[in-house]
Amino acid sequence: MEFGELFKEITLTLNALHRKRVCLDGQTLPQCFLLSSIPDDGIDMSSLAQKMGLDNSTMTRLVGTLFKKGFIEKRNDDYDRRVTKVYLTAEGEKEVSETEEKLVKLSRSAFDGIDEDKKGQLKETLETLHWILTKEQMRIN
C-alpha cells in the first residue's frame, strides 16, 4: 500500500473507531472532537474552528448544539469583548472524562498488538508525524 492510501485508510479507520468506541451515545464525531479540544482555560471560537479545520459558520452551529445540550458555555473574552470563548461546563467535563476513558481503552487495545521493543519507536514516529502534520496545518491556515 502506498503512503497516501495508507494514510487515508488509517484516517478512515480511526474515525470509524472513534464513532463506534470512543464517542458517547448521541454524540456525533465532530461534537466528540470539539468537546475534547476545549482546554480548561477555554478557547476562542476562531482558534477552535482553525484547530478542527472548520469554517466559522460551521463552528457556530456545532457550538450552538453543544450549548443547548448544556456541555459548553460561551463568554466574551475579558480583554476583547468582541471575541467569544467557549468553556466546558461540569456536564461537558463529565462527557470528556468518559470519552477519554474510552480512548485510553482503544489505544491500549491497539498498542497491545505491538511488540514491546517496537512501541517506543512507534511512539516517536507518531510524534514526528504529528509535528509534521501540525506544521502543515499551520502553513495552510
Backbone as a ProteinNet text record, in pm:
[ID]
protein_1_A
[PRIMARY]
MEFGELFKEITLTLNALHRKRVCLDGQTLPQCFLLSSIPDDGIDMSSLAQKMGLDNSTMTRLVGTLFKKGFIEKRNDDYDRRVTKVYLTAEGEKEVSETEEKLVKLSRSAFDGIDEDKKGQLKETLETLHWILTKEQMRIN
[TERTIARY]
84.5	0	89.2	59.3	135.2	104.5	193.3	175.1	42.6	6.2	-119.3	-239.6	-243.6	-354.9	-354.4	-237.1	-225	-272.6	-232.9	-273.1	-425.1	-485.8	-631.5	-698.7	-650.8	-711.7	-699.4	-585.6	-568.9	-666.4	-679.7	-772.2	-915.6	-958	-1093.6	-1117.7	-1019.5	-1033.7	-1040.2	-953	-956.5	-1089.1	-1139.7	-1269.3	-1380	-1381.1	-1483.9	-1474.1	-1352.6	-1334.4	-1376.9	-1346.2	-1391.8	-1544.1	-1606.9	-1754	-1813.5	-1760.1	-1818.6	-1773.5	-1648	-1594.4	-1551.3	-1545.2	-1497.3	-1607.9	-1673.4	-1778.8	-1896	-1955	-2066.5	-2193.9	-2290.6	-2419.7	-2479	-2527.9	-2588.5	-2490.6	-2360.9	-2259.3	-2220.3	-2208.3	-2150.7	-1998.5	-1928.3	-1782.2	-1732.6	-1786	-1741.2	-1769.5	-1882.6	-1911.9	-1811.7	-1781.1	-1684.8	-1547.6	-1501.5	-1372	-1372.7	-1481.6	-1488.2	-1479.1	-1558.3	-1555.6	-1416.8	-1350.2	-1218	-1108.7	-1143.1	-1045.2	-1051.8	-1143.2	-1158.1	-1069.5	-969.5	-882.2	-953.3	-896	-955.6	-977.8	-887.3	-899.8	-979.8	-1050.9	-1135.8	-1055.9	-1129.3	-1066.4	-1161.3	-1104.4	-1191.3	-1240.9	-1356.9	-1425.1	-1340.1	-1272	-1191.2	-1076	-1010.1	-899.1	-948.7	-1065.6	-1122.5	-1159.8	-1217.9	-1252.8	-1127.3	-1023.1	-896.6	-837.2	-839.2	-784	-855.7	-987.3	-1066.8	-1079.5	-1029.4	-1036.2	-1175.7	-1252.3	-1389	-1399.1	-1496.6	-1518.4	-1596.6	-1595.5	-1655.6	-1805.9	-1876	-2021.2	-2053	-1975.4	-1994.2	-1964.3	-1858.6	-1822.1	-1933.6	-1991.5	-2100.1	-2219	-2255.6	-2366.8	-2332.5	-2212.3	-2169.2	-2166.8	-2112.2	-2108.1	-2250.3	-2337.6	-2476.2	-2546.2	-2522.3	-2581.6	-2532	-2402.1	-2344.3	-2382.5	-2403.6	-2451.1	-2592.5	-2678.8	-2816.7	-2821	-2725.2	-2719.2	-2659.9	-2606.9	-2550.2	-2407.2	-2335.8	-2198.1	-2094.4	-2129.9	-2036.4	-2109.2	-2029.4	-2081.9	-1998.9	-2061.8	-1994.1	-1980.7	-1863.4	-1839.4	-1758.3	-1781.1	-1697.2	-1560.1	-1457.3	-1320.5	-1304.1	-1226.4	-1204.8	-1132.9	-1047.4	-965.3	-1022.4	-1099.5	-1159.5	-1303.3	-1397.6	-1537.9	-1597	-1528.7	-1577.6	-1551	-1460.5	-1419.6	-1503	-1559	-1633.9	-1546.7	-1538	-1464.1	-1563.6	-1527.7	-1611.2	-1536.4	-1614.1	-1563.3	-1651	-1594.1	-1672.4	-1750.3	-1872.9	-1949.4	-1912.2	-1966.1	-1941.4	-1990.3	-2105.5	-2158.9	-2067.1	-2013.6	-1920.5	-1792	-1742.9	-1622.3	-1646.6	-1765.9	-1800.9	-1800.6	-1856.5	-1858.4	-1715.2	-1630.7	-1492.3	-1419.8	-1441.4	-1377.4	-1416.6	-1545.4	-1592	-1533.7	-1526.9	-1470.7	-1322.9	-1249.6	-1106.4	-1081.9	-1166.7	-1153.6	-1169.1	-1265.1	-1286.1	-1167.8	-1112.1	-997	-875.1	-855.7	-744.7	-761.2	-883.5	-909.2	-879.6	-924	-899.3	-749.5	-677.6	-533.8	-460	-500.7	-437.9	-460.8	-582.8	-616.2	-530.5	-512.8	-433.8	-286.4	-233	-90.4	-55.6	-154.9	-128.4	-82.4	-122	-84.1	54.1	128.2	260.3	366.6	473.7	583.7	635.8	669.7	718.9	838.8	930.5	1051	1023.2	906.1	871.6	781.3	723.1	630.6	696.4	816.2	886.6	917	963.2	993.6	866.8	756.8	630.7	582.8	593.7	551.7	632.5	763.2	848.6	808.9	783.1	743.3	610.4	514.3	384.5	396.9	482.4	505.9	566.6	659.1	719.5	615.2	534.2	428	330.9	294.2	203.5	264.7	393.3	461.2	460	490.6	491.9	352.4	250.3	112.7	66.8	108.1	74.4	136.5	261.7	326.3	253.1	211.1	136.4	3.8	-63.2	-189.3	-168.5	-62.4	-33.6	-1	63.9	101.1	-21.3	-125.3	-242.3	-343.7	-331.5	-423.5	-375.7
-117.5	0	124.1	219	344.4	430.3	526.3	610.8	686.6	742	817.8	731.2	613.3	522.3	474.5	443.5	401.1	511.9	633.5	749.2	764.6	752	761.2	649.8	527.7	413.8	424.5	471	491.2	597.9	705.9	813.3	762.1	688.4	634.6	536.8	450.6	352.9	421.8	520	593.7	666.5	728.7	796.7	697.9	583.6	482.6	430.7	404.3	357	462.2	587.4	694.9	697	689.5	691.8	577.6	457.2	336.8	309.3	346.4	302.5	414.3	537.5	646.7	748.2	796.9	896.5	834.7	913.1	865.9	860.9	784.9	776.1	915.7	942.3	1071.1	1177.3	1146.1	1240.9	1210.4	1314.7	1297.4	1304.3	1261	1267.1	1411.4	1509	1647	1697.2	1659.7	1701	1639.6	1514.1	1442.2	1510.2	1538.5	1603.9	1744.7	1818.2	1955.6	1957.9	1876.4	1875.6	1844.1	1747.9	1709.2	1808.8	1909	2008.5	2139.3	2146.9	2270	2260.8	2348	2344.4	2400	2375.1	2419.1	2570.1	2645.4	2791.6	2846	2758	2799.7	2824.7	2851	2877.7	2964.6	3055.5	3139.5	3059.2	3099.7	3024.1	3013.4	3119.6	3116.3	3018.1	3017.6	2923.7	2779.7	2757.2	2623.2	2577.9	2668.5	2636.3	2601.8	2680.6	2656.4	2522.2	2492.3	2366.6	2245.9	2257.8	2146.1	2147.3	2252.4	2259.2	2290.1	2367.4	2403.1	2552.4	2591.3	2734.9	2787.1	2919	2979.3	2952.2	2950.4	2928.6	2785.1	2689.6	2550.5	2538.5	2604.3	2601	2663.1	2771.4	2837.4	2742.6	2670.6	2574.6	2460.4	2409	2298.7	2342	2457.7	2510.7	2534.4	2585.1	2608.9	2481.8	2373.1	2244.2	2198.5	2208.6	2164.4	2258.4	2385	2482.1	2443.9	2411.9	2372.4	2244.8	2155	2030.5	2052.2	2172.3	2203.7	2160.4	2129.1	2081.1	2193.7	2305.8	2418.1	2546.6	2645	2779.3	2876.6	2985.7	3088.2	3213.6	3276.9	3402.3	3495.1	3623.7	3720.4	3721.3	3738.3	3743.7	3864.3	3848.4	3957.4	4076.8	4051.8	4158.3	4216.3	4139	4185.1	4134.2	4219.3	4180.5	4132	4155.9	4109.1	3960.3	3905.2	3765.2	3678.5	3571.4	3475.4	3354.6	3319.3	3199.8	3094.6	2968.4	2858.4	2783.1	2734	2660.8	2538.7	2434.3	2317.1	2346.9	2301.2	2303.6	2179	2166	2045	1922.4	1935.4	1824.2	1793.8	1897.7	1879.8	1811.9	1850.6	1787	1638.8	1606.6	1466.3	1389.3	1448.5	1385	1360.8	1461.5	1449.5	1341.6	1336.7	1235.4	1094.7	1073	941.8	908.5	1008.8	990	953.4	1023.4	996.2	855.3	808.2	671.6	571.6	595.4	506.3	512.8	632.1	647.7	573.5	578.6	505.8	355.1	305.2	162.3	125.6	209.8	183.7	183.8	281.8	289.2	171.4	130.6	12	-111.2	-123.8	-237.4	-236.7	-120.2	-108.4	-138	-83.4	-98.5	-232.5	-304.6	-438.8	-534	-507	-594	-566.2	-475.7	-437.4	-487.3	-543.3	-592.2	-478.8	-513	-414.6	-335.9	-404.2	-337.4	-239.5	-247.3	-157.5	-41.7	-49.5	54	191.5	196.3	324.3	386.8	305	353.7	404.4	330.9	372.6	504.3	518.4	642.4	760.5	744.4	850.5	885	783.2	805.4	878.6	838.7	906.3	1050.6	1075.3	1212.6	1297.8	1241.2	1312.9	1341.5	1242.5	1261.9	1369.8	1366.8	1469.6	1608.1	1622.2	1751.3	1800	1711.4	1747.4	1790.4	1715.6	1748.8	1879.9	1904.6	2030.4	2149.2	2134.7	2240.5	2262.3	2153.4	2163.4	2235.6	2204.5	2270.6	2419.6	2455.2	2596.4	2669.4	2599.4	2659	2694.1	2609.2	2633.7	2727.3	2749.9	2841.5	2979.6
0	0	0	-85.5	-91.6	31.5	61.1	178.7	176.6	62.8	54	85.6	28.7	52.8	198.3	251.2	390.2	484.6	454.9	535.1	535.1	417.7	405.7	483.9	471	538.8	691	739.2	883.7	932.8	858.3	895.2	901.1	798.9	796	911.2	936.4	1044.5	1179.7	1202.6	1329.6	1348.1	1242.4	1251.2	1285	1218.5	1244.9	1388.3	1435.4	1572.5	1674.5	1645.3	1735.1	1741.7	1625.6	1623.2	1704.2	1686	1745.2	1888.5	1922.1	2050.9	2144.4	2094.7	2179.5	2207.6	2103.5	2122	2197.4	2283.5	2364.7	2281.8	2329.7	2261.2	2244.9	2126.2	2097.8	2051.5	2052.2	2006.1	1862.6	1783.5	1651.2	1665.3	1563.6	1567	1584.4	1508.8	1531.3	1673.5	1731.1	1868.7	1965.6	1945.2	2028.3	2020.9	1900.7	1883.2	1940.5	1919.3	1969.1	2120.6	2188.1	2334.3	2387.9	2326.6	2375.5	2336.3	2255.7	2210.9	2289.9	2385.4	2464	2588.1	2598.6	2716.8	2840.7	2956.5	3082.9	3087.5	3026.6	3029.8	2911.1	2842	2730.4	2604	2497.5	2367.5	2286.5	2209.4	2127.2	2007.1	1959.9	1854.2	1727.8	1690.6	1567.7	1579	1693	1713.8	1713.2	1773.2	1775.4	1634.2	1556.7	1417.5	1338.7	1358.4	1287.8	1329.5	1458.1	1508	1448.5	1432.9	1382.3	1230.4	1165.3	1019.6	968.3	1045.7	1007.6	982.1	900.9	883.8	1004.9	1022.7	1141.7	1152.3	1039.5	1046.1	1089.8	1042.9	1087	1235.5	1280.9	1422.9	1506.8	1459.9	1533.3	1551.3	1445.9	1456.2	1552	1541.7	1627.1	1774	1801.4	1937.6	1987.9	1901.6	1940.2	1985.3	1914.1	1951.5	2087.9	2110.9	2238.1	2352.3	2321	2419.7	2465.1	2368.4	2400.3	2483.7	2462.6	2540.1	2679.4	2702.9	2834.3	2855.4	2747.5	2759.8	2756.5	2698.5	2691.5	2727.1	2765.3	2785.9	2704.1	2668	2588.7	2673.9	2665.2	2737	2648	2664.6	2595.6	2661.9	2582.1	2631.7	2724.1	2831.5	2927.1	2865.5	2767	2709.9	2581.3	2510.3	2384.8	2380.8	2412.2	2423.9	2291.7	2180.3	2050.4	2030.6	2110.3	2097.5	2191.8	2137.3	2217.5	2245	2372.4	2411.8	2459.8	2440.8	2488	2597.6	2692.9	2807.9	2828.8	2885.4	2922.5	3050	3056.3	3180.3	3260.2	3379.7	3459.1	3382.9	3317.2	3237.7	3118.7	3056.2	2945.2	2989.9	3107.2	3161	3187.3	3235	3258.1	3125.7	3021.6	2888.3	2839.2	2853.6	2807.9	2887.2	3016.2	3100	3055.2	3029.6	2983.5	2846.5	2760.9	2627.2	2636	2722.9	2737.8	2790.8	2882.4	2931.8	2818	2730.6	2617	2520.3	2501.9	2413.5	2468	2598.3	2660.9	2636.8	2653	2629.4	2483.8	2391.6	2249.7	2220.1	2272.3	2243.7	2305.6	2425.6	2485.9	2399.7	2351.7	2266	2139.2	2081.3	1958	1984.9	2092.3	2119.3	2181.5	2236.2	2289.5	2180.5	2056.4	1946	1889.7	1952.6	1903.2	2001.4	1947.3	2031	2119.5	2243.8	2340.7	2287.4	2219.6	2171.4	2057.5	1997.1	1887	1930.4	2050.4	2096.6	2107.7	2163.7	2178	2043.4	1951.6	1816.4	1748	1762.1	1701.4	1761.7	1892.2	1958.2	1905.4	1893.8	1839.6	1696.1	1616.2	1477.2	1470.2	1552.2	1553.3	1602.2	1700.6	1747.1	1636.1	1562.5	1449.1	1342	1309.8	1211	1257.3	1383.9	1438.1	1423.3	1454.9	1443.5	1297.6	1205.7	1063.1	1017.9	1057.7	1019.5	1082.8	1205.4	1272.4	1197.7	1156.1	1077.4	945.5	882.5	755.9	777.7	886.3	916.2	940.2	1009.7	1034.5	904.4	813.5	686	601.3	607.7	523.1	587.8	719.1	787.2	778.2
[MASK]
+++++++++++++++++++++++++++++++++++++++++++++++++++++++++++++++++++++++++++++++++++++++++++++++++++++++++++++++++++++++++++++++++++++++++++++

